[in-house]
Amino acid sequence: MKRLIEPTLRPFTIFAGTIVVLALIDRGTGYFFSLATAFSVMQLFATLSLVALGLGLSMLIREFDLSVAGVVGLSGCIAVLTGAAHPWFGLLCGLAAGIASGALQGFIMTRLQLSSVGVTLGGLLTMQGITYVLTGNRSIAYGNLPVALGLNAPIASILSVRSAVALAVFFAAAAVMAWTHLGRDVVATGSDRRAAMVAGVKTDRVVIGVFTASGAFAALAGVLLSYSLGAASPAALSDVLAPAAAAAIIGGVSVVGGRGHPLGIAAGVLTLSLLRSGLSAIGVSPHVHEIVTGAILLGIGILEGPDLARRVIAWRLNRTQLESLP
């Protein structure tokens, strides 16, 4: 069924429309187009983007990785506990936890033919429990202040080390999806897993690989955020699941699999970050952000529905036929 808006262009259309609407609301005060707002947008992007990327890739293969919220918290706490003297060691420990959890969950799903929702929900609860045990249900300070300050230091007044790392990961993921056989296998697995298996795609390996990557991305996000905040908490980083899912859907990832791209997900995250920072910059209540996000998701759902597209296309055909009459 032909769609009203090409799915690959939709994330960028929504992002551009968001800029235009916020600029009109700003009415020349200058707050929206300030460097401070741009830096705030990219800091929010750094916080949410890697989680959304991992979740979006799991949706691309027609699965759903609920455990990303648990990975973010657990990896951040592990890094803070182990990386005060040697930040790179803490980073590696946090990444190892995320990679191990993703690979294990993918293996369980493929080996036992289980639903990703059930397995990753169990993973989410398990990792949250481990995090509470490791931290004693309290916030843990990170003593390496130079690392915390360095991760948040502005680069060209817009980026920071965290946001630059996130952008680099997105471009690398986009290159893999566009120019490698692995990227084509991921799309094929999400489009029709049975047909992909007949065509020779190792779908089980693809699933395990995607969940491993999802765990790694969520872990990297948790480590960098915990380092930059100078603290880790078992509960502070657990509310990223809903925004990440919203960003992936706005970014053009289909909930039925087979469609989506890392750059589209990046545009979805930027849209949410722009809404939050832009609305705050022009003095709009934070609650409005949730309403606007919900309205955008509702609009996408309507546009994705075949009935609306069928009606509009039929109207266009009728109009063309009427105009062609003498």
C-alpha positions as CSV (number, residue, x, y, z in Angstrom):
1,M,0.0,0.0,0.0
2,K,1.4,3.4,-1.0
3,R,1.9,5.8,1.9
4,L,1.2,9.5,2.1
5,I,4.7,10.3,3.2
6,E,7.7,8.2,2.2
7,P,8.8,6.5,5.4
8,T,12.5,7.1,4.8
9,L,11.9,10.9,4.5
10,R,9.3,11.1,7.3
11,P,11.8,11.5,10.3
12,F,13.6,14.4,8.5
13,T,10.3,16.0,7.5
14,I,9.1,15.9,11.2
15,F,12.4,17.3,12.4
16,A,12.3,20.1,9.9
17,G,8.7,20.9,10.7
18,T,9.6,21.0,14.4
19,I,12.2,23.6,13.8
20,V,9.8,25.7,11.8
21,V,7.0,25.5,14.4
22,L,9.3,26.3,17.3
23,A,10.9,29.2,15.4
24,L,7.4,30.7,14.8
25,I,6.5,30.3,18.4
26,D,9.8,31.9,19.5
27,R,8.7,35.1,17.6
28,G,12.2,36.6,17.4
29,T,13.2,36.5,21.0
30,G,16.4,34.6,20.1
31,Y,16.2,32.0,22.8
32,F,15.4,29.1,20.4
33,F,18.3,29.8,18.0
34,S,20.9,30.4,20.7
35,L,24.0,28.3,21.1
36,A,22.9,27.4,24.6
37,T,19.8,25.8,23.2
38,A,21.8,23.9,20.6
39,F,24.2,22.6,23.2
40,S,21.3,21.5,25.4
41,V,19.7,19.7,22.4
42,M,22.9,17.8,21.8
43,Q,23.3,16.9,25.4
44,L,19.8,15.4,25.5
45,F,20.7,13.6,22.2
46,A,23.8,12.1,23.8
47,T,21.7,10.8,26.7
48,L,18.9,9.2,24.7
49,S,20.3,8.4,21.3
50,L,22.4,5.3,21.9
51,V,19.5,3.6,23.8
52,A,17.1,4.5,21.0
53,L,19.6,3.1,18.4
54,G,19.8,-0.3,20.2
55,L,16.0,-0.4,20.7
56,G,15.4,0.6,17.1
57,L,17.6,-2.1,15.7
58,S,15.8,-4.7,17.8
59,M,12.5,-3.4,16.4
60,L,13.9,-3.5,12.9
61,I,14.2,-7.3,13.2
62,R,10.7,-7.5,14.6
63,E,11.7,-7.9,18.2
64,F,11.7,-5.5,21.2
65,D,14.5,-5.1,23.7
66,L,12.9,-4.0,27.0
67,S,16.2,-4.6,28.8
68,V,17.9,-1.5,27.6
69,A,16.7,0.5,30.6
70,G,18.2,-2.0,32.9
71,V,21.5,-2.1,31.0
72,V,21.8,1.7,31.2
73,G,21.6,1.7,35.0
74,L,23.6,-1.4,35.6
75,S,26.5,-0.5,33.3
76,G,26.6,3.1,34.7
77,C,26.9,1.8,38.3
78,I,29.5,-0.8,37.4
79,A,31.6,1.8,35.6
80,V,31.4,4.2,38.6
81,L,32.3,1.4,41.1
82,T,35.3,0.2,39.0
83,G,36.5,3.2,37.1
84,A,37.3,5.9,39.7
85,A,41.1,5.5,39.3
86,H,41.1,4.1,35.8
87,P,38.1,5.4,33.7
88,W,38.9,3.2,30.7
89,F,38.7,0.1,32.9
90,G,35.3,1.2,34.2
91,L,34.2,1.8,30.7
92,L,35.3,-1.7,29.6
93,C,33.6,-3.3,32.6
94,G,30.3,-1.4,31.9
95,L,30.5,-2.4,28.2
96,A,31.2,-6.0,29.1
97,A,28.1,-6.1,31.2
98,G,25.9,-4.7,28.4
99,I,27.4,-7.0,25.7
100,A,27.1,-10.1,27.9
101,S,23.5,-9.4,28.8
102,G,22.5,-8.7,25.2
103,A,24.3,-11.8,23.8
104,L,22.8,-14.0,26.6
105,Q,19.3,-12.8,25.9
106,G,19.7,-13.2,22.2
107,F,21.0,-16.8,22.7
108,I,18.1,-17.7,25.0
109,M,15.5,-16.4,22.5
110,T,17.0,-18.1,19.5
111,R,17.8,-21.4,21.2
112,L,14.5,-21.8,23.0
113,Q,12.4,-19.9,20.4
114,L,11.0,-17.5,23.0
115,S,9.4,-14.1,22.6
116,S,11.8,-11.2,23.0
117,V,9.3,-9.3,25.2
118,G,9.2,-12.0,27.9
119,V,13.0,-12.6,27.8
120,T,14.0,-9.0,27.9
121,L,11.4,-8.1,30.5
122,G,13.1,-10.7,32.7
123,G,16.4,-9.3,31.8
124,L,15.3,-5.8,32.7
125,L,14.0,-6.9,36.2
126,T,17.1,-9.0,36.8
127,M,19.5,-6.2,35.9
128,Q,17.6,-3.7,38.0
129,G,17.8,-6.1,40.9
130,I,21.6,-6.6,40.5
131,T,22.0,-2.8,40.3
132,Y,20.2,-2.3,43.6
133,V,22.4,-5.0,45.2
134,L,25.6,-3.5,43.9
135,T,24.8,0.0,45.0
136,G,23.0,-0.9,48.3
137,N,20.0,1.1,47.0
138,R,21.8,4.4,47.2
139,S,23.5,6.9,44.9
140,I,27.2,6.4,44.4
141,A,29.5,9.3,43.8
142,Y,32.2,9.2,41.1
143,G,35.4,10.6,42.4
144,N,37.1,11.5,39.2
145,L,36.0,15.0,38.7
146,P,38.2,15.8,35.7
147,V,36.6,13.0,33.7
148,A,33.1,14.3,34.5
149,L,34.0,17.8,33.5
150,G,35.8,16.7,30.4
151,L,32.8,14.7,29.1
152,N,30.6,17.8,29.3
153,A,33.1,20.3,28.1
154,P,31.7,22.2,25.0
155,I,33.2,21.5,21.6
156,A,32.6,24.4,19.1
157,S,29.9,25.6,21.6
158,I,27.5,22.9,20.4
159,L,28.9,19.4,20.9
160,S,30.5,17.7,23.9
161,V,32.6,14.5,24.1
162,R,29.4,12.6,24.9
163,S,27.4,13.9,22.0
164,A,30.4,13.5,19.6
165,V,30.8,9.9,20.6
166,A,27.0,9.3,20.0
167,L,27.2,10.9,16.6
168,A,30.2,8.8,15.6
169,V,28.4,5.6,16.7
170,F,25.3,6.6,14.6
171,F,27.4,7.2,11.5
172,A,29.2,4.0,11.9
173,A,25.9,2.1,12.3
174,A,24.5,3.8,9.2
175,A,27.6,2.8,7.2
176,V,27.2,-0.8,8.3
177,M,23.5,-0.9,7.5
178,A,24.1,0.7,4.1
179,W,27.2,-0.8,2.8
180,T,27.7,-4.2,4.3
181,H,26.1,-7.7,3.9
182,L,25.3,-7.6,7.6
183,G,23.0,-4.6,7.1
184,R,21.1,-6.3,4.3
185,D,20.8,-9.5,6.5
186,V,19.3,-7.4,9.3
187,V,16.7,-5.9,7.0
188,A,15.9,-9.3,5.5
189,T,15.5,-10.9,8.9
190,G,13.0,-8.2,10.0
191,S,11.1,-8.2,6.7
192,D,10.4,-12.0,6.5
193,R,12.5,-14.2,8.8
194,R,11.3,-17.4,7.1
195,A,12.1,-16.2,3.6
196,A,15.5,-14.9,4.9
197,M,16.3,-18.4,6.2
198,V,15.4,-19.9,2.9
199,A,17.7,-17.4,1.2
200,G,20.6,-18.5,3.4
201,V,20.6,-15.7,6.0
202,K,21.8,-16.9,9.5
203,T,18.8,-15.3,11.2
204,D,19.7,-16.7,14.7
205,R,23.1,-15.0,14.4
206,V,21.5,-11.8,13.3
207,V,19.2,-11.8,16.3
208,I,22.0,-12.5,18.7
209,G,24.2,-9.9,17.0
210,V,21.5,-7.2,17.1
211,F,20.8,-7.8,20.8
212,T,24.5,-7.8,21.6
213,A,24.8,-4.4,19.8
214,S,21.7,-3.1,21.6
215,G,23.3,-4.1,25.0
216,A,26.6,-2.4,24.0
217,F,24.9,0.8,22.9
218,A,22.8,1.0,26.1
219,A,25.9,0.3,28.2
220,L,27.9,3.0,26.5
221,A,25.1,5.5,27.1
222,G,24.9,4.5,30.8
223,V,28.7,4.7,31.4
224,L,29.1,8.1,29.7
225,L,26.1,9.6,31.4
226,S,27.1,8.3,34.9
227,Y,30.6,9.6,34.4
228,S,29.4,13.0,33.2
229,L,27.0,13.3,36.2
230,G,29.7,12.3,38.6
231,A,27.4,9.8,40.2
232,A,25.4,6.6,39.6
233,S,22.0,5.7,41.0
234,P,20.0,2.4,40.7
235,A,16.8,4.4,39.7
236,A,18.0,7.6,38.1
237,L,18.6,6.2,34.6
238,S,15.7,3.8,34.4
239,D,13.2,6.1,32.7
240,V,14.7,6.0,29.2
241,L,12.6,3.2,27.7
242,A,9.5,5.1,26.7
243,P,11.4,8.1,25.2
244,A,13.7,5.7,23.3
245,A,10.8,3.8,21.8
246,A,9.1,7.1,20.9
247,A,12.3,8.3,19.2
248,A,12.6,5.1,17.2
249,I,9.1,5.3,16.0
250,I,9.3,8.9,15.1
251,G,12.6,8.0,13.4
252,G,10.8,5.7,10.9
253,V,11.3,2.3,12.5
254,S,8.4,0.1,11.7
255,V,6.8,-1.8,14.7
256,V,6.3,-4.8,12.4
257,G,10.0,-4.9,11.4
258,G,11.9,-4.6,8.2
259,R,12.0,-0.8,7.9
260,G,14.2,1.7,9.6
261,H,17.7,3.3,9.5
262,P,20.1,4.7,12.1
263,L,20.1,8.2,10.6
264,G,16.3,8.2,10.8
265,I,16.5,7.2,14.4
266,A,19.0,10.0,15.0
267,A,16.4,12.4,13.5
268,G,13.8,11.0,15.8
269,V,16.0,11.6,18.8
270,L,16.9,15.1,17.7
271,T,13.2,15.9,17.3
272,L,12.4,14.9,20.9
273,S,15.5,16.7,22.2
274,L,14.6,19.8,20.2
275,L,11.1,19.7,21.5
276,R,12.2,19.5,25.1
277,S,15.0,22.1,24.9
278,G,13.1,24.4,22.5
279,L,9.9,24.4,24.5
280,S,11.9,25.0,27.7
281,A,13.9,27.8,26.1
282,I,10.7,29.7,25.1
283,G,9.1,29.2,28.5
284,V,6.6,26.5,27.8
285,S,5.6,24.1,30.6
286,P,7.5,20.8,30.5
287,H,4.2,18.9,30.6
288,V,3.5,20.2,27.1
289,H,6.4,18.2,25.7
290,E,4.7,15.0,26.6
291,I,1.5,16.1,25.0
292,V,3.2,17.2,21.8
293,T,5.2,13.9,21.7
294,G,2.0,12.0,22.1
295,A,0.3,14.0,19.3
296,I,3.2,13.3,17.0
297,L,3.1,9.6,17.7
298,L,-0.7,9.6,17.1
299,G,-0.2,11.4,13.8
300,I,2.3,8.8,12.7
301,G,0.0,6.0,13.6
302,I,-2.8,7.6,11.5
303,L,-0.4,8.2,8.6
304,E,0.8,4.6,8.8
305,G,-2.8,3.2,8.7
306,P,-3.8,1.9,5.2
307,D,-7.3,3.3,5.4
308,L,-6.3,7.0,5.4
309,A,-3.8,6.4,2.6
310,R,-6.4,4.5,0.6
311,R,-8.9,7.3,0.9
312,V,-6.5,10.1,0.0
313,I,-5.2,8.2,-3.0
314,A,-8.7,7.5,-4.2
315,W,-9.6,11.2,-3.8
316,R,-6.5,12.1,-5.8
317,L,-7.4,9.7,-8.6
318,N,-11.0,10.9,-8.7
319,R,-9.8,14.5,-8.9
320,T,-7.4,13.7,-11.7
321,Q,-10.2,11.9,-13.6
322,L,-12.6,14.8,-13.2
323,E,-9.9,17.3,-14.4
324,S,-9.3,15.2,-17.5
325,L,-13.0,15.3,-18.5
326,P,-13.7,17.8,-21.3
